Amino acid sequence: MKIILTFLFFCLASCQENLSDIDPALKEWLYKADPGEDFQKAIEKKDYKFYAVYGVSFATPGTSVECLDYKKDIKLIKNTSDSSDNFEQVKYNLIARAYAESYNGFMESYLRKHMNFDCSKGAWSTGP
């Protein structure tokens, strides 16, 4: 029985993404990103999506995920997680969450003012 449990543990562990393998280009983008500037560019393109970070499922810091359509309204920041195996991953997750919270705050304010976004009324979609 012990052998089977050990085998299953290693099978599951091998399926997990190595948290230290953050895409260098993505990390560079995130560390230099300006959520206010990126928000302005998105509005110019009529891209009204919110950023989300991975966890047990995913979260949209700064706004409620319950009122968004996952397929139409959310851009996920890759390589994020609610667990970490090194300091670089902790730093990346914190910056990703702070970026998403700031960006999403700008987006929600804009949509409330210009497109009648109101999460208290239930689901709302930014896309067709």
C-alpha positions in Angstrom: 0.0 0.0 0.0 2.9 2.4 0.9 4.4 1.7 -2.5 1.2 2.6 -4.3 0.7 5.8 -2.4 4.3 6.8 -3.1 3.9 6.1 -6.8 0.7 8.1 -6.9 2.3 11.0 -5.1 5.2 11.1 -7.7 2.7 10.8 -10.6 0.7 13.8 -9.3 3.8 15.8 -8.5 5.2 15.3 -12.0 1.9 16.7 -13.4 2.4 20.0 -11.6 4.0 22.9 -13.4 7.4 23.9 -11.9 6.6 27.2 -10.3 10.2 28.4 -10.8 9.8 28.1 -14.6 8.3 31.6 -15.2 8.5 32.6 -18.8 11.3 35.2 -18.9 9.6 37.4 -21.5 6.4 37.4 -19.4 8.3 38.2 -16.2 10.1 41.1 -17.9 6.8 42.5 -19.3 5.1 42.3 -15.9 8.0 43.8 -13.9 8.1 46.8 -16.3 4.3 47.1 -16.9 2.3 50.2 -16.1 -1.3 49.3 -15.4 -2.5 52.8 -16.1 -0.8 53.0 -19.5 -1.9 49.5 -20.4 -5.5 50.3 -19.5 -5.4 53.4 -21.8 -4.1 51.3 -24.7 -6.8 48.7 -24.0 -9.6 51.3 -24.1 -8.3 52.7 -27.4 -8.6 49.1 -28.8 -12.0 48.7 -27.2 -10.6 45.8 -25.1 -12.7 45.8 -21.9 -11.3 42.6 -20.4 -10.1 42.3 -16.8 -6.9 40.6 -15.6 -7.0 37.5 -13.5 -4.4 35.5 -11.6 -4.4 31.8 -11.0 -5.0 30.2 -7.6 -7.1 27.2 -6.7 -9.3 28.6 -9.5 -8.6 32.2 -10.5 -9.3 35.7 -9.1 -9.8 39.1 -10.5 -8.2 41.4 -8.0 -10.0 44.7 -7.7 -13.3 43.5 -9.0 -15.7 40.6 -8.4 -15.1 37.6 -10.7 -18.8 36.5 -10.2 -20.1 39.2 -12.5 -17.7 38.5 -15.3 -17.9 35.9 -18.1 -14.8 33.8 -17.9 -14.6 33.3 -21.7 -15.2 36.8 -22.8 -14.2 39.2 -20.0 -11.0 37.8 -18.5 -7.3 37.7 -19.5 -5.2 35.4 -17.3 -1.7 36.3 -16.2 0.2 33.1 -16.9 2.5 31.4 -14.3 0.7 32.9 -11.4 -0.3 30.7 -8.4 -1.4 30.9 -4.8 1.5 28.6 -3.9 5.2 29.2 -4.3 8.4 27.2 -4.2 10.9 30.1 -4.2 11.2 33.8 -3.5 11.1 34.7 -7.3 7.7 33.1 -7.6 6.4 34.9 -4.5 7.6 38.2 -6.0 6.1 37.4 -9.4 2.7 36.5 -7.8 2.7 39.7 -5.7 3.5 41.9 -8.6 0.9 40.2 -10.9 -1.8 40.6 -8.2 -0.9 44.3 -7.7 -0.8 44.9 -11.4 -4.2 43.2 -11.9 -5.8 45.0 -9.0 -4.7 48.4 -10.3 -5.6 47.7 -14.0 -9.0 46.2 -13.0 -9.7 49.2 -10.8 -9.2 51.5 -13.8 -11.3 49.2 -16.0 -14.2 48.9 -13.6 -14.3 52.7 -13.0 -14.3 53.3 -16.7 -17.0 50.7 -17.4 -19.2 52.1 -14.6 -18.9 55.6 -16.0 -19.2 54.8 -19.7 -20.9 51.4 -20.1 -23.3 51.0 -17.1 -21.1 48.3 -15.5 -22.8 47.3 -12.2 -21.7 44.0 -10.6 -24.5 44.2 -8.0 -27.0 43.5 -10.8 -25.5 40.1 -11.6 -23.4 39.0 -14.6 -22.2 41.5 -17.1 -20.1 40.8 -20.2 -17.6 43.0 -22.0 -17.8 40.9 -25.2 -20.3 39.8 -27.8 
